[in-house]
Amino acid sequence: MSITTGGLHVRSDQGSTVWFNGDVLTVKLTGADTNGSVGLIKASVPPGGGPVAHVHPHADETFYVIDGELEFLNGDRLFTAGPGDTVFIPRGTRHRFKNVSLTHASMVFFYTPGGGEGLFVDGGDQPQPGVAVLPWGPERIDERLLSLLDKYGTEVQPEP
């Protein structure tokens, strides 16, 4: 689904849904769909979910929390974002989000320019009906995942 002229409409039931390290992600727009402009993802983040601290050297990332609360790391600053809050992370800034509450949180986030969402499409697991999504163990950090992180411009950055 690539734009030629006139824009793009993605229905609520469209997108590519994957499990990625315990989170349920639906990629609604890819860089390929938008001529590189933006990649848009809807995320369901269970208690304890969220990625490790990381950096995108070539893309900004913006988050909009729909429900629940998420703890964000932005550089060295920790804060909580709740429903209706927006968080902007400029390229090159170490960041992460984590659900430290007891209930699910949901949000949309996007990369500008698009492209980083390819990590989820290429590296995620296909959802299994009737099975709970679980965080990945250390066995998932293999050469394939490391090469996908590099391909899609994500550098893991440990927290102090």
N, C-alpha and C positions, 0 to 999 in steps of 0.2 A: 504494500500500500504506500506508494510514493507520490508526493505532490508533483503535479505538472503545472497546473494553474488552478486558481480559485480556492485553495485551502483544502482542509481535510476534516471529516467528521468521524470520530471514533465512538461507537455506541457503548453503553455501559456494559454490555455483554461481550465486548471485543477486547482483544489484547492477549498477550502471551503470559500465562500465569506459571510461576515456578516457585519452588521452595529453595531458599538460599540461606544456609546457616541458621535455620530455625524461623526465619521470617517468610511470610507469604507475599510475593511481589508480583504485581501485574504490570507489565510493560505496555503502556498505552500508546506511546509515540517513540519512535527511534530516530536517531540521526539520519538514517537512510530514508525514513518517511518524510522528514522535514528539510531535506537538502542540507543537513548538517546543523540546522538552527538549534534544535532542542531535543532532549530525550526526557520523557515523562513517565514516572512510575507511581503506582498506587501501592502502598505498603500496609500490611497488617503485622504488627510487632507484638509478640506475646511477652508476658513478664519474663525478664531476663534477656530478651532478644535485642538485637542490634549488632553492628559490626565493630571490629577493633578499630582503634585510632588509625587514620590513614590520611593521605594527601592526594589531591588531583592536581598535578602541575599545570595542566593545560585546560582545565574546565572549572567554572564556578558551579556551586551546587546550592539550590534553594529548597527549603522544606516548608510545608504548610501542614500544621497539625489539625486533623479533623476531630478526633476524640482521644481521650486518655491523656497521659502525660509522658513526656520523654525527657530524659536528662541529656543535654548536649555538652560536648566539649568543643570549644571554638578557640583554637590556639592553646592557651593555658587556662582559659576561663570556663568554669562549669556553671550551668544554669538549667533550670527546668522550663520547658515550653509546654503549654497546654492548648486546648481547643481554640482555634482562631489565630494562634501565634504563628508568625513567619520567622524563619531563620535563614540568613544568607551567609554562605561561606565562600569567600573569594578563593580563586585558584591559588595553590601553593600553601594553603592554611591547613594545619593538622586539625582533624575533627573526627567526631563520631557521635552517634546517638545511642541511647540505651534505655530500655523500658525497666525502670527500677520500681515500678508499682506492682500491684497484685492483679491488675486487669489489662486486657489488650489495649493497645493504642493503634490508631490508624492515621495515616498522613499521605500526602502526595509529595513527591520531590522531583526535581528536574535538574538536568545538566545543561549548561550552556557553554560552549556549543555542545550539541548532542554527540553521542557515541559511547560514553561511559556505561550506558545501560546495556550494552552488548555483553558485558561481564555476566549479567544475570541470565540473559538469554542463552549464552554459550556455556555457562558454568553452573547453572541451577539444576535442580532435580525436578522431574515431572511429579506433580502432585499425585498422591495415591488416595483414592476415595476410602473413607473409613479409617484412615491411619493418621495419627497425630504427627505433625511436623516437629522435628527435633533439631536442636543445634548440632552442628558438625563437631566431631572429635578431631584430634590432631592428625589422624590418618588422612583427612581430606586435604591437608596442606601438602600437596604433592607437586611434582614438576608441572603437571597440566594446569593446576590452579595458579601456580606462580607465573606461568607463561601467559595465562589469561589476564591476570592482574597487570602485567607489563603491557600486554597488547592494548588494554583498555584504559591505560593511564592512571592506575591506582597503585600508590606506594604505601605499604604498611609502615606506620610510625608508632613505635611503642610509647605509652604514656610514662611520665616520670614516676 
